[in-house]
Amino acid sequence: MEYLKFDFNQILSTTMILFAIIDILGSIPIIIELRKKAGHIQSEKASVVATVLMVLFLFAGESLLSVIGVDVQSFAIAGSLVIFFIAMEMVLGINFFKEEAPETVSIVPLAFPLIAGAGTMTTLLSLKTEYHTQNILIGILLNMLFVYFVLKNTAKLEKLLGKSGLNVLRKAFGVILLAIAIKLFRSNAGL
């Protein structure tokens, strides 16, 4: 069965590419900030929703976007704008997102667009052209196990980093996130 060809090198490549794109370690200050706003993060819910979004997008991403009349570039630009505002919150210390229902933080902006965002989705579409689908699926699952571990341990990570460490990380990663948002916007807007 050619279509069930598991390849360790493909699994390793897709896992590492997705790990870099998802960048859950770089998102720790954002996750801690979201947890403070919401009171808690539903790690299981965020991980499951992000996994489902990625798997669905892997199989039906381009078709889904074309059905609703949205191209991949427009989708990426929309995601970049959400990431831009999250970054601005981190850098400037002001709130753009007023959460009426804190339990939704686990879905938006955490599961989407932070974990399973436009960058991740467009990466999945390009991985699909180079790698076997089952190897990409394993890469997704391995990443989501790590994401779940990080989400589950944000309180411990917060204690480890301390308040001043978190402030420095939040500002630094805010600037990095801002740069990622601008890069995502520029590359998809053709600027």
Sequence and secondary structure as in RCSB ss.txt:
>XXXX:A:sequence
MEYLKFDFNQILSTTMILFAIIDILGSIPIIIELRKKAGHIQSEKASVVATVLMVLFLFAGESLLSVIGVDVQSF
AIAGSLVIFFIAMEMVLGINFFKEEAPETVSIVPLAFPLIAGAGTMTTLLSLKTEYHTQNILIGILLNMLFVYFV
LKNTAKLEKLLGKSGLNVLRKAFGVILLAIAIKLFRSNAGL
>XXXX:A:secstr
 GGG   HHHHHHHHHHHHHHH TTTTHHHHHHHHHHHS   HHHHHHHHHHHHHHHHHHHHHHHHHTT  HHHH
HHHHHHHHHHHHHHHHH       SSGGGGGIIIIIIIIIS HHHHHHHHHHHHHS HHHHHHHHHHHHHHHHHH
HHTHHHHHHHHHHHHHHHHHHHHHHHHHHHHHHHHHHHHT 
